[in-house]
Amino acid sequence: MEEWCLLQPKIELHAHLNGSVRDSTLLELARNLAEKGVLVFADVEHVILKDDRSLVECFKLFDLIHVLTTDHATVTRITKEVVEDFASENVVYVELRTTPKKNAAIGMTKRSYMEAVINGLRSVEAVDVDFIPSKMGQKNSTMNLSTDDMCNGTARKKIYVRLLLSIDRRETTAAAMETVQLALEMRDVGVVGIDLSGNPIIGEWVTFLPALKYAKEQGLLVTLHCGEVPDRKEEVNAMLDFLPQRIGHACFIHGEEWIKLKSSKIPVEICLTSNIRTDRFPSIEYHHFVDLYKSKHPVVLCTDDVGMFSTSLSKEYNLAASAFGLGKEEMFQLARDATEFVFADDDVKKNLREIFDSAEKKFML
């Protein structure tokens, strides 16, 4: 099943760019900064190398990543590597989300940060990257990615990449609006939506609502980190009433809010390993995926932070299969269903459906 999960086509809809950096890259960047006296390498090496980090160690690594990914060249590099890594495990479509950052000391603006991300997409050499929507003038060709191509490498792989700009919960209304405006200005280079994320116990929903409403009005699609921590009933209610196109995690939604979620049919981005590592559930057996899946609620398996949680999308599928007793047919359909939840245009959805139709002939024999 592990090999099968690796080879089958997959769709990733909840991946934070800076949380998906390779350990080897983090080590190299940390050594470079240590040589410059910015940090002590011995203080961070063990955190980077550990693949079963505790919640405290995850937060330490988050802090380290923010220190290591502050210049344009590094942002470009990690974007390139993250896309190549997803493509290598037969992810055919990925939405990368990232918070546009400012760093006045090196002249980094939110726009220049995102331009560095786009440069990363353009610099990918291992696979063909389609990130410009067809309506913006790029002629999108059908991917023609047969299952034989994926398994034996006889044809060059191609991956669709779309970008979500994240509003950080620490930001002001004005800063959130700036991010939405930037997203609108960068639609021609693959920005398709807005994400609300960050420390779930910081910030108030009303702070971000004006920017999120404006995003919706202008045709941007919205996904929200929702129900990440307990005792946020009022916020969860408000988020569900907003009717985003998707929500992420939904770990602490209960009672009337749970009923409202199910009746809304809002797709949920499920991140199994992330939820267990961050103590959202005591063990995988208690994960709400089971309830959602059995009730036929729209769900999609995702990674959240590949590097942070030492996982991959293939591993997430394999974990779901082993933990919940799902067979190949169920796993394949779970991946195929995700084509309907992507924040891409109809042409892309059509091509993705064709990929899965072609793959079904091989993977379901």
C-alpha positions as CSV (number, residue, x, y, z in Angstrom):
1,M,0.0,0.0,0.0
2,E,2.9,2.4,0.8
3,E,4.3,2.0,-2.8
4,W,0.8,2.2,-4.3
5,C,0.1,5.5,-2.4
6,L,3.3,6.9,-3.7
7,L,2.6,6.0,-7.4
8,Q,-1.0,7.1,-7.6
9,P,-1.8,10.7,-8.7
10,K,-2.6,13.0,-5.8
11,I,-3.8,16.5,-5.1
12,E,-2.5,18.7,-2.3
13,L,-4.7,21.6,-1.1
14,H,-3.2,22.5,2.3
15,A,0.6,23.0,2.2
16,H,2.4,25.9,3.9
17,L,5.4,26.9,1.8
18,N,7.7,27.7,4.7
19,G,6.7,24.6,6.6
20,S,7.6,22.3,3.7
21,V,11.3,23.1,3.5
22,R,13.7,20.2,3.1
23,D,15.7,19.3,6.3
24,S,18.9,19.3,4.2
25,T,18.2,22.9,3.1
26,L,17.4,24.0,6.6
27,L,20.7,22.5,7.8
28,E,22.6,24.3,5.0
29,L,21.0,27.6,5.8
30,A,21.6,27.2,9.5
31,R,25.3,26.5,8.9
32,N,25.5,29.6,6.8
33,L,23.9,31.8,9.4
34,A,26.1,30.2,12.1
35,E,29.2,31.2,10.2
36,K,27.8,34.7,10.1
37,G,27.3,34.6,13.9
38,V,23.5,34.9,13.6
39,L,22.9,31.6,15.5
40,V,24.7,28.7,17.1
41,F,24.5,25.7,14.9
42,A,24.6,23.2,17.8
43,D,21.5,24.8,19.3
44,V,19.4,24.0,16.2
45,E,20.9,21.0,14.5
46,H,19.2,18.4,16.7
47,V,15.8,20.0,16.1
48,I,16.2,20.0,12.4
49,L,17.4,16.3,12.2
50,K,14.7,14.9,14.5
51,D,11.8,13.4,12.6
52,D,9.4,12.8,15.5
53,R,9.3,16.3,17.0
54,S,7.3,17.1,20.0
55,L,4.9,20.1,19.9
56,V,7.5,22.2,21.7
57,E,10.1,21.2,19.2
58,C,7.8,22.0,16.4
59,F,7.4,25.6,17.7
60,K,11.2,25.8,18.0
61,L,11.5,24.8,14.3
62,F,8.8,27.2,13.3
63,D,10.8,30.0,14.9
64,L,14.0,28.8,13.2
65,I,12.4,28.7,9.8
66,H,11.3,32.3,10.1
67,V,14.9,33.2,10.8
68,L,16.3,31.2,7.9
69,T,13.8,32.2,5.2
70,T,14.1,36.0,5.2
71,D,15.8,36.8,1.9
72,H,14.6,36.7,-1.7
73,A,17.1,34.1,-2.9
74,T,16.1,31.7,-0.1
75,V,12.4,32.1,-0.8
76,T,13.0,31.4,-4.5
77,R,15.1,28.3,-3.6
78,I,12.6,26.7,-1.2
79,T,9.7,27.3,-3.6
80,K,11.6,25.5,-6.3
81,E,12.5,22.6,-4.0
82,V,9.0,22.2,-2.5
83,V,7.4,22.0,-6.0
84,E,9.9,19.4,-7.1
85,D,9.4,17.4,-4.0
86,F,5.6,17.3,-4.5
87,A,6.0,16.4,-8.1
88,S,8.4,13.6,-7.2
89,E,5.7,11.7,-5.3
90,N,3.2,12.1,-8.2
91,V,1.3,15.1,-6.9
92,V,-0.3,16.5,-10.0
93,Y,-1.8,19.6,-8.5
94,V,-0.7,21.6,-5.5
95,E,-1.9,24.8,-3.8
96,L,0.9,26.5,-1.9
97,R,-0.1,29.0,0.8
98,T,2.3,31.5,2.2
99,T,2.1,34.8,4.2
100,P,3.7,37.6,2.1
101,K,6.5,39.0,4.3
102,K,8.1,42.3,4.8
103,N,11.8,42.8,5.8
104,A,12.8,46.5,5.5
105,A,16.4,45.7,6.3
106,I,16.9,44.0,3.0
107,G,14.2,45.9,1.0
108,M,11.7,43.0,1.1
109,T,8.1,44.0,0.6
110,K,5.0,41.8,0.4
111,R,5.1,42.1,-3.4
112,S,8.9,41.4,-3.7
113,Y,8.4,38.3,-1.4
114,M,5.8,37.0,-3.7
115,E,7.9,37.8,-6.8
116,A,10.6,35.6,-5.2
117,V,8.0,32.8,-4.9
118,I,7.1,33.2,-8.6
119,N,10.8,33.1,-9.5
120,G,10.9,29.8,-7.7
121,L,8.2,28.4,-9.8
122,R,9.9,29.6,-13.0
123,S,13.2,28.1,-11.9
124,V,11.9,24.5,-11.5
125,E,13.8,22.3,-14.0
126,A,12.9,18.8,-12.9
127,V,9.3,19.0,-14.0
128,D,7.0,21.3,-16.1
129,V,5.2,23.7,-13.9
130,D,1.8,25.2,-15.0
131,F,1.0,28.2,-12.7
132,I,-0.5,30.8,-15.0
133,P,-4.3,30.4,-15.5
134,S,-5.4,29.9,-19.1
135,K,-7.7,33.0,-19.0
136,M,-4.5,35.1,-18.5
137,G,-3.3,34.2,-21.9
138,Q,-1.2,31.1,-21.3
139,K,-2.2,28.2,-23.5
140,N,-2.7,25.3,-21.2
141,S,-2.2,21.9,-22.8
142,T,-3.8,18.8,-21.5
143,M,-1.3,17.2,-19.1
144,N,-1.4,13.8,-20.9
145,L,0.2,12.3,-17.8
146,S,-0.4,8.6,-18.2
147,T,0.1,6.2,-15.4
148,D,3.0,4.6,-17.4
149,D,4.6,8.0,-17.5
150,M,4.3,8.4,-13.8
151,C,5.7,4.9,-13.0
152,N,8.6,4.5,-15.4
153,G,9.6,8.1,-16.1
154,T,9.3,7.8,-19.9
155,A,7.7,11.3,-20.2
156,R,8.5,14.6,-18.5
157,K,6.2,15.2,-15.5
158,K,4.0,18.2,-15.2
159,I,2.4,19.7,-12.1
160,Y,-0.2,22.4,-11.7
161,V,0.7,25.0,-9.0
162,R,-1.6,27.6,-7.7
163,L,-0.9,30.1,-4.9
164,L,-2.9,31.2,-1.8
165,L,-1.9,34.3,0.1
166,S,-2.2,33.9,3.8
167,I,-3.5,36.5,6.2
168,D,-1.7,36.1,9.5
169,R,-3.9,36.4,12.6
170,R,-1.4,38.8,14.1
171,E,-2.1,41.3,11.3
172,T,-4.4,44.4,11.4
173,T,-7.4,44.9,9.2
174,A,-5.3,47.2,7.0
175,A,-2.5,44.7,6.6
176,A,-5.0,42.0,5.8
177,M,-6.6,44.2,3.1
178,E,-3.1,44.8,1.7
179,T,-2.6,41.1,1.3
180,V,-6.0,40.7,-0.5
181,Q,-5.1,43.6,-2.8
182,L,-1.8,42.0,-3.6
183,A,-3.6,38.7,-4.4
184,L,-5.9,40.5,-6.8
185,E,-2.9,42.1,-8.5
186,M,-1.1,38.8,-8.9
187,R,-3.9,36.7,-10.4
188,D,-2.1,36.6,-13.7
189,V,0.7,34.6,-12.1
190,G,-1.4,31.9,-10.4
191,V,-2.7,33.5,-7.2
192,V,-6.2,32.1,-6.8
193,G,-7.3,32.7,-3.2
194,I,-6.8,33.8,0.3
195,D,-6.1,31.8,3.5
196,L,-6.5,32.8,7.1
197,S,-3.9,31.2,9.3
198,G,-1.5,31.8,12.1
199,N,-1.6,31.3,15.9
200,P,-5.3,30.3,16.5
201,I,-5.5,32.0,19.9
202,I,-4.3,35.4,18.6
203,G,-6.6,37.9,16.8
204,E,-10.3,38.3,16.4
205,W,-12.5,37.2,13.5
206,V,-14.0,40.7,13.1
207,T,-10.5,42.0,12.4
208,F,-10.1,40.0,9.2
209,L,-13.7,39.9,8.1
210,P,-13.6,43.1,6.0
211,A,-10.7,41.9,4.0
212,L,-12.1,38.4,3.5
213,K,-15.5,39.9,2.4
214,Y,-13.7,42.1,-0.1
215,A,-11.7,39.1,-1.4
216,K,-15.0,37.2,-1.9
217,E,-16.6,40.1,-3.7
218,Q,-13.6,40.4,-6.1
219,G,-13.9,36.7,-7.0
220,L,-11.0,35.3,-4.9
221,L,-11.7,31.9,-3.2
222,V,-11.2,31.6,0.5
223,T,-10.1,28.9,2.9
224,L,-10.0,29.3,6.6
225,H,-8.1,27.6,9.4
226,C,-11.1,26.8,11.5
227,G,-11.7,25.1,14.8
228,E,-8.0,24.5,15.5
229,V,-8.3,25.0,19.2
230,P,-11.1,24.4,21.7
231,D,-13.4,27.1,23.2
232,R,-13.8,29.2,20.0
233,K,-17.5,28.4,19.4
234,E,-18.4,32.0,18.5
235,E,-15.6,32.2,16.0
236,V,-16.4,28.8,14.4
237,N,-20.0,29.8,14.0
238,A,-19.0,33.1,12.3
239,M,-16.6,31.3,10.0
240,L,-19.1,28.8,8.9
241,D,-21.7,31.5,8.4
242,F,-19.2,33.2,6.1
243,L,-19.3,30.1,3.8
244,P,-15.7,29.8,2.7
245,Q,-15.0,27.5,-0.2
246,R,-12.9,25.3,2.2
247,I,-11.8,25.1,5.8
248,G,-8.7,23.5,7.3
249,H,-8.4,21.2,10.3
250,A,-11.8,21.6,12.0
251,C,-10.5,19.6,14.9
252,F,-12.6,21.3,17.6
253,I,-16.0,21.7,16.1
254,H,-18.8,20.1,18.1
255,G,-22.6,20.2,18.7
256,E,-24.6,22.7,16.6
257,E,-21.5,23.9,14.8
258,W,-20.7,20.3,13.7
259,I,-24.2,19.9,12.4
260,K,-23.9,23.3,10.6
261,L,-20.6,22.2,9.0
262,K,-22.1,19.0,7.7
263,S,-25.2,20.7,6.3
264,S,-23.0,23.3,4.6
265,K,-20.9,20.6,2.8
266,I,-17.9,22.9,3.0
267,P,-14.9,20.7,2.1
268,V,-12.5,20.0,5.0
269,E,-8.7,19.9,4.5
270,I,-7.6,17.0,6.6
271,C,-4.0,16.9,8.0
272,L,-3.7,13.7,10.0
273,T,-0.1,13.7,11.1
274,S,-0.1,17.4,11.8
275,N,-3.2,17.1,14.1
276,I,-1.6,14.2,16.0
277,R,1.8,15.9,16.4
278,T,0.2,19.1,17.6
279,D,-1.9,17.2,20.2
280,R,-5.3,18.0,18.6
281,F,-6.2,14.3,19.2
282,P,-4.8,11.8,21.7
283,S,-4.3,9.3,18.9
284,I,-5.3,8.7,15.2
285,E,-8.3,6.5,16.3
286,Y,-10.0,9.6,17.6
287,H,-9.5,11.7,14.5
288,H,-12.7,13.3,13.1
289,F,-11.8,12.1,9.6
290,V,-13.8,8.9,10.3
291,D,-17.0,10.8,11.1
292,L,-16.7,13.1,8.1
293,Y,-15.7,10.3,5.7
294,K,-18.5,7.9,6.8
295,S,-21.1,10.7,6.5
296,K,-19.8,11.4,2.9
297,H,-18.8,14.9,3.8
298,P,-16.3,16.4,1.3
299,V,-12.7,15.9,2.6
300,V,-9.3,16.0,1.1
301,L,-6.1,14.6,2.7
302,C,-3.3,17.1,3.0
303,T,0.1,17.5,4.6
304,D,0.0,21.0,6.3
305,D,3.8,21.1,6.8
306,V,5.8,18.4,5.1
307,G,9.1,19.4,6.7
308,M,7.7,20.3,10.1
309,F,6.0,17.0,10.6
310,S,8.3,14.8,8.6
311,T,5.6,13.6,6.3
312,S,4.5,13.5,2.7
313,L,1.2,13.3,0.9
314,S,1.9,9.7,0.1
315,K,2.5,9.0,3.8
316,E,-0.8,10.7,4.7
317,Y,-2.7,8.5,2.3
318,N,-0.9,5.4,3.6
319,L,-1.7,6.5,7.2
320,A,-5.4,6.9,6.4
321,A,-5.5,3.5,4.7
322,S,-3.8,1.7,7.6
323,A,-5.6,3.6,10.4
324,F,-9.1,3.5,9.0
325,G,-9.1,0.3,7.0
326,L,-9.5,1.9,3.6
327,G,-8.7,-0.1,0.5
328,K,-7.2,1.0,-2.8
329,E,-10.5,1.8,-4.3
330,E,-11.5,4.1,-1.4
331,M,-8.1,5.7,-1.4
332,F,-8.2,6.3,-5.2
333,Q,-11.7,7.8,-5.0
334,L,-10.6,10.0,-2.1
335,A,-7.8,11.5,-4.3
336,R,-10.1,11.8,-7.3
337,D,-12.7,13.7,-5.3
338,A,-10.2,16.4,-4.5
339,T,-10.3,17.5,-8.2
340,E,-13.7,19.1,-7.4
341,F,-12.3,21.2,-4.5
342,V,-9.3,22.8,-6.2
343,F,-9.2,26.6,-6.5
344,A,-8.5,26.4,-10.3
345,D,-10.5,27.1,-13.4
346,D,-12.7,24.6,-15.3
347,D,-10.0,23.8,-17.8
348,V,-7.6,22.6,-15.0
349,K,-10.4,20.6,-13.3
350,K,-11.1,18.9,-16.7
351,N,-7.5,18.0,-17.1
352,L,-7.2,16.6,-13.6
353,R,-10.3,14.5,-14.1
354,E,-8.7,13.1,-17.3
355,I,-5.6,12.2,-15.3
356,F,-7.6,10.2,-12.8
357,D,-9.7,8.6,-15.5
358,S,-6.4,7.4,-17.2
359,A,-4.9,6.3,-13.9
360,E,-7.9,4.3,-12.9
361,K,-7.2,1.8,-15.7
362,K,-3.9,1.0,-14.2
363,F,-4.3,1.5,-10.5
364,M,-7.7,-0.3,-10.1
365,L,-6.8,-3.4,-12.1
